[in-house]
Amino acid sequence: MSISKEIYSQVETSLDTIRPYLNKDGGDIEVVEITDDMIVRVKLLGACESCPMSFMTMKAGVEQSIRNAIPSIRGIETVA
């Protein structure tokens, strides 16, 4: 199975809703890959990499935003 460009676009669009908040604090996020089993792997960038609140950012912001936009996503993981 190959992940469609539409899914990537939907994930990026959902991340665009929280990017302004990340950017405001000197951070950002990028999609590294979406696996065939619908796991989104993201990398926190800038200040977000070492922020002690990054776990909360992932759970309350990133994960919620992606899952609300694309219910078929099974999980979100951070990569280094």
N, C-alpha and C positions, 0 to 999 in steps of 0.2 A: 504494500500500500504506500502511496506517495501522498504526502501532505500537500494540499492544494495551495496555490497562491492566495486564494480567497481566505483560507484559515490564517495564513501569515498576516494578511492585510487586516483581518478582524482583530488579531492579537495586537498588532501595532496600533490600531485605532483605539483599542481599550487602554493601552499603555499611554497613549497621548493624553488621556484624561487625567493621569496622575503625574505626568512628566513635569508640568509647571511647578509642582510642589517639590519634586526632587531637584529640579534645576535651581530653584530659589535657595536651597541649602547647599548648592555646589555639587550636586550629584546627577546621575542619569541612570538609565537602564537600557540594556540591549538584549534582543532575542538572539540566543546562540543557536538554538535548534528547536524544532518541534518533532518529537519522535513519532514513529508509526503507531505507537500505542497512546498517542495524544498527551504526552507529557511535554510541557513547555519548559525549556531550560533557558534561564536568563542570567545575565551577569550585571551586578551592580557596579557602577562606575563612579569615579571621583570621590567625593566625600561619603557617598553611600557605602563604599567598600569597607570602610573602617568604622562606620557609625554604630554606636552601641544600640541604637534603635532599629537597626536594619531588619531584625527578625519581625518586629511589629510592622514595619513598612511592607515587608513581604506578605504577612498574613492579612493585615487590615486594608492595605492599599492594592498591591499588585495582584495577589491571589483573588481577592474579591472582584476586582475590576475585570480580570480575564474570565473568571467563571461566570460572572453575570452576563458578559457579552457572548461567550461561547460555552454553553453548558456541556458540550461534548468533551471539553478538556478535562482530563482525569487528574492532573496534578501540575504543580509548578515547583521547579527546583532551581536553586542558585548554583552556579558553577564559578570556580575561581578563574 
